[in-house]
Amino acid sequence: MAPYDVTFVDGAVTGVTGSAGSSDDGDGGFEVILEDGRTYSARALLTATGVRDELPDIPGLRSRWGIDVLHCPYCHGWEVRDQQIVILATTPMAAHSALLFRQLSADVTIVTHNGIQPTDEDAVRLGGRGVVVVDGPVSELVVEDDQLRGVRLGSGEVLPAQALVVTPRADAASVVLEALGLPTSAHPMGPELGTMYAVEMGGRTSVPGLWAAGNVVDPVATVPKSLADGYFTG
């Protein structure tokens, strides 16, 4: 990036003030404030801060996230093929997730952690594929020798599991957009799945001089999609 005179700075943004065209010369006047007190001025801002995954509050779950607690069959499914897979049902998407993972393993079980039951139609589809539905909740993960061995139900029973599938709530995270007054919108697949910021084509927000790209405006975008959006916005 040196030929373009780009400087990389490590730090966490805690606030931003101003708006485009707010300075005396009319060139804009955003001021970005870092947690250590440093400030940076800018005529335009692009935020690409992504989302914050909110995981179920179950003992042992967070520490296994990205190891044997997974969320996507396309990202992680091949690594857990033919294993004992438990789907933690916290949203209406659980049945859909179970049917996708059923393509990778014959041993798939749904635990209705917060009382969400499959619809009648989903129950038929799950039964036809041999997916068992078990009433929860899950009280903790059972881990031995740094490997997931099962999930303990509220009844005390331990359900064997080598992989646990969780759909996290993905909330758009942007101090910049929040500070400048942009409201969030519901996740495109349902409000229970999280929030996002709505932007125009090219990432333009309703605040002049402010753009956003990546998961903060598209929660389901993968890395290549987010990179492409950032390039297009730039």
Secondary structure, 3 states (H helix, E strand, C coil): CHHHCCCCCCCCEEEEECCCCCCCCCCCCEEEEECCCCEEEECCEEECCCEEEECCCCCCCHHHECCCEECCHHHHHHHHCCCCEEEECCCCCHHHHHHHHHCCCCCEEEEECCCCCCCHHHHHHHHHCCCEEEECCEEEEEEECCEEEEEEECCCCEEECCEEECCCEEEECCHHHHHCCCCEEECCCCHHHEEEECCCCCCECCCCCEEECHHHCCCCCCHHHHHHHHHHHC
